[in-house]
Amino acid sequence: MPAKPTHSFATYTYLGPVQSVSLRGKDTDGNTVTFFEETLCPGRDYLLPEGHAAVAGWKALNLIMPAHQASNGDA
């Protein structure tokens, strides 16, 4: 049976510089799981795990915002 991730996901628009990232966390069985591995480009939307420390940091640094806010011009 595949492991279930412990995070929910939301779509964010990335506003920072181009960078390669790999986000990992633990599933319900305690196994390390890669949630996301991508090269982030400014202005593109990405499905990111809520509650992940890196995502929280990007929010705090205003490197990402919910996609609906970016499309409304709230950036």
C-alpha positions as a Markdown table, in Angstrom:
| # | Residue | x | y | z |
|---|---|---|---|---|
| 1 | Met | 0.0 | 0.0 | 0.0 |
| 2 | Pro | 1.4 | 3.4 | -0.9 |
| 3 | Ala | 2.3 | 5.8 | 1.9 |
| 4 | Lys | 0.0 | 8.7 | 2.5 |
| 5 | Pro | 1.6 | 12.1 | 3.0 |
| 6 | Thr | 0.7 | 14.1 | 6.1 |
| 7 | His | 0.5 | 17.4 | 4.3 |
| 8 | Ser | -2.4 | 19.0 | 2.4 |
| 9 | Phe | -1.5 | 21.0 | -0.7 |
| 10 | Ala | -2.3 | 24.4 | -2.1 |
| 11 | Thr | -1.5 | 26.3 | -5.3 |
| 12 | Tyr | 1.0 | 29.2 | -4.9 |
| 13 | Thr | 2.5 | 31.7 | -7.4 |
| 14 | Tyr | 6.3 | 31.9 | -7.0 |
| 15 | Leu | 7.7 | 35.4 | -6.9 |
| 16 | Gly | 11.4 | 34.8 | -6.1 |
| 17 | Pro | 14.5 | 34.1 | -8.3 |
| 18 | Val | 14.9 | 30.9 | -10.3 |
| 19 | Gln | 16.0 | 28.1 | -8.0 |
| 20 | Ser | 16.0 | 24.3 | -7.8 |
| 21 | Val | 14.2 | 22.8 | -4.8 |
| 22 | Ser | 13.4 | 19.5 | -3.3 |
| 23 | Leu | 10.9 | 19.4 | -0.4 |
| 24 | Arg | 10.8 | 16.4 | 1.8 |
| 25 | Gly | 8.8 | 15.3 | 4.9 |
| 26 | Lys | 7.6 | 12.3 | 6.8 |
| 27 | Asp | 4.6 | 10.2 | 5.8 |
| 28 | Thr | 2.2 | 8.7 | 8.4 |
| 29 | Asp | 4.6 | 5.7 | 8.8 |
| 30 | Gly | 7.6 | 7.9 | 9.5 |
| 31 | Asn | 9.2 | 7.3 | 6.1 |
| 32 | Thr | 10.9 | 10.2 | 4.3 |
| 33 | Val | 8.9 | 11.3 | 1.2 |
| 34 | Thr | 9.8 | 13.8 | -1.4 |
| 35 | Phe | 6.7 | 16.0 | -1.9 |
| 36 | Phe | 8.0 | 18.3 | -4.5 |
| 37 | Glu | 11.1 | 18.5 | -6.7 |
| 38 | Glu | 11.3 | 21.3 | -9.3 |
| 39 | Thr | 13.1 | 24.3 | -10.7 |
| 40 | Leu | 11.0 | 27.3 | -9.5 |
| 41 | Cys | 10.6 | 30.2 | -12.0 |
| 42 | Pro | 9.1 | 33.6 | -11.1 |
| 43 | Gly | 5.4 | 34.0 | -12.0 |
| 44 | Arg | 4.6 | 30.3 | -12.3 |
| 45 | Asp | 2.1 | 28.5 | -10.2 |
| 46 | Tyr | 3.1 | 25.4 | -8.1 |
| 47 | Leu | 1.2 | 22.9 | -6.0 |
| 48 | Leu | 3.1 | 23.0 | -2.6 |
| 49 | Pro | 2.6 | 21.2 | 0.7 |
| 50 | Glu | 1.0 | 23.3 | 3.4 |
| 51 | Gly | 2.7 | 23.1 | 6.8 |
| 52 | His | 6.2 | 22.4 | 5.3 |
| 53 | Ala | 8.9 | 24.5 | 7.0 |
| 54 | Ala | 10.3 | 25.7 | 3.6 |
| 55 | Val | 6.9 | 26.7 | 2.3 |
| 56 | Ala | 6.2 | 28.6 | 5.6 |
| 57 | Gly | 9.6 | 30.4 | 5.2 |
| 58 | Trp | 8.8 | 31.3 | 1.6 |
| 59 | Lys | 5.5 | 32.8 | 2.7 |
| 60 | Ala | 7.2 | 34.8 | 5.4 |
| 61 | Leu | 9.8 | 36.1 | 2.9 |
| 62 | Asn | 7.0 | 36.9 | 0.4 |
| 63 | Leu | 8.5 | 34.6 | -2.2 |
| 64 | Ile | 5.2 | 32.9 | -2.7 |
| 65 | Met | 1.5 | 33.9 | -2.4 |
| 66 | Pro | -1.7 | 32.0 | -3.0 |
| 67 | Ala | -2.3 | 31.8 | -6.7 |
| 68 | His | -5.7 | 33.5 | -6.5 |
| 69 | Gln | -4.1 | 36.6 | -4.9 |
| 70 | Ala | -1.4 | 36.8 | -7.6 |
| 71 | Ser | -4.0 | 36.5 | -10.4 |
| 72 | Asn | -6.1 | 39.3 | -8.7 |
| 73 | Gly | -3.1 | 41.6 | -8.8 |
| 74 | Asp | -2.6 | 41.6 | -5.0 |
| 75 | Ala | 1.2 | 41.0 | -5.3 |
